[in-house]
Amino acid sequence: MKRTKVPDYKEKSVFGVPLIVHVQRCGFPLPLCLQQALSHLRTYCLDQVSKQLLQDWLYVPKEQRLQAVRAAILLMPDENREVLQTLLYFLRDVTSLVEENQMTPMNLAVCLGPSLFHLSILKNETLSPRCA
């Protein structure tokens, strides 16, 4: 049997490192730089009006949204779920000041959706035919 090489990520400290490796190194899933960024945004930016333009977003039929979200969350590793929970708590804090910052849940979705749910289009040469 051939032994597969397991990456050690010694040259990377935060970005490009799987969350599970970060948890093993530091004991918490969210990198310190991201924790500090969220803290700064909570302290200084929750009352600011966003200057982002509204962009197109992927439509999921209303009757399938909750089921799709539940399925996606159940498939996540624990450390990813913890990061998601931290992000959702932060977004809750942002929307709690909607009167000052005009960031409704829909505005947040439009601004952050493309970044959080980036869908890359595969090039034709990388596509493989499906077996029937």
C-alpha positions in Angstrom: 0.0 0.0 0.0 1.1 3.5 -0.8 1.3 5.9 2.1 -0.4 9.2 1.5 1.2 12.4 2.5 -0.7 14.4 5.1 -0.1 18.2 4.9 1.3 19.7 8.1 0.5 23.4 7.4 3.7 24.4 9.2 4.3 27.3 6.9 0.7 28.7 7.3 -0.7 30.1 10.5 -4.3 31.2 9.8 -5.4 31.5 6.2 -5.4 28.3 4.2 -5.4 26.2 7.4 -8.4 23.9 8.0 -10.4 25.0 11.0 -9.8 21.7 12.7 -6.0 22.3 12.6 -6.5 25.8 14.0 -8.6 24.3 16.8 -5.9 21.7 17.6 -3.3 24.5 17.7 -5.1 27.2 19.6 -8.1 25.6 21.3 -10.7 27.7 19.5 -12.0 27.7 16.0 -12.1 31.4 15.1 -8.6 32.8 14.4 -7.6 35.7 16.7 -7.4 38.2 13.8 -11.1 37.5 13.0 -12.1 37.7 16.6 -10.4 41.1 16.8 -12.0 42.3 13.6 -15.5 41.3 14.8 -14.8 43.0 18.1 -13.7 46.2 16.3 -16.8 46.1 14.1 -19.1 45.6 17.2 -17.4 48.5 19.0 -17.1 51.1 16.2 -19.2 50.2 13.2 -22.6 48.9 14.2 -24.2 52.3 13.8 -22.7 53.0 10.4 -24.8 53.0 7.2 -23.5 50.7 4.5 -22.5 52.1 1.2 -22.7 48.8 -0.6 -24.7 48.5 -3.8 -27.6 45.7 -3.9 -26.4 42.8 -6.0 -28.1 39.8 -7.4 -28.3 36.8 -5.1 -29.1 33.2 -5.6 -32.8 32.4 -5.1 -33.9 29.4 -3.1 -37.6 28.7 -3.1 -39.2 29.8 0.2 -40.6 26.4 1.0 -37.1 24.8 0.7 -35.0 27.4 2.6 -35.3 26.0 6.1 -34.7 22.4 5.0 -31.7 23.4 2.9 -30.1 25.4 5.8 -30.7 22.6 8.3 -29.1 20.0 6.0 -26.1 22.2 5.3 -25.5 22.8 9.0 -25.8 19.2 9.9 -23.1 18.3 7.4 -20.7 20.8 8.8 -17.8 19.8 11.1 -18.1 21.0 14.7 -15.5 23.7 14.3 -17.2 25.1 11.2 -20.5 25.2 13.1 -18.9 27.2 15.9 -17.6 29.7 13.5 -21.0 30.0 11.9 -22.5 30.5 15.3 -20.0 33.3 16.1 -20.8 35.0 12.7 -24.6 34.7 13.3 -24.3 36.3 16.8 -22.3 39.1 15.2 -24.9 39.6 12.5 -27.6 39.6 15.2 -25.8 42.4 16.9 -25.6 44.4 13.6 -29.3 44.1 13.0 -30.2 45.0 16.5 -29.1 48.6 15.6 -31.1 48.7 12.3 -32.5 52.1 13.1 -28.9 53.6 13.1 -27.1 51.5 10.5 -30.0 50.6 8.1 -28.7 47.0 8.0 -31.8 44.9 7.8 -31.4 41.2 7.4 -32.1 41.6 3.7 -29.4 44.3 3.4 -26.9 42.1 5.2 -27.8 39.2 2.9 -27.2 41.3 -0.2 -23.9 42.7 1.1 -22.4 39.5 2.6 -24.1 36.7 0.6 -21.8 36.9 -2.4 -18.7 36.7 -0.1 -20.0 34.1 2.3 -21.5 31.8 -0.4 -19.0 32.3 -3.2 -19.9 30.0 -6.1 -17.1 29.5 -8.6 -17.9 28.5 -12.1 -15.8 25.6 -13.2 -14.1 25.8 -16.6 -15.3 23.4 -19.3 -12.0 21.6 -19.4 -12.2 20.7 -15.7 -15.7 19.2 -16.0 -15.9 15.4 -16.1 -18.9 13.6 -17.6 -21.3 12.1 -15.2 -22.0 8.4 -15.2 -25.6 7.5 -15.7 
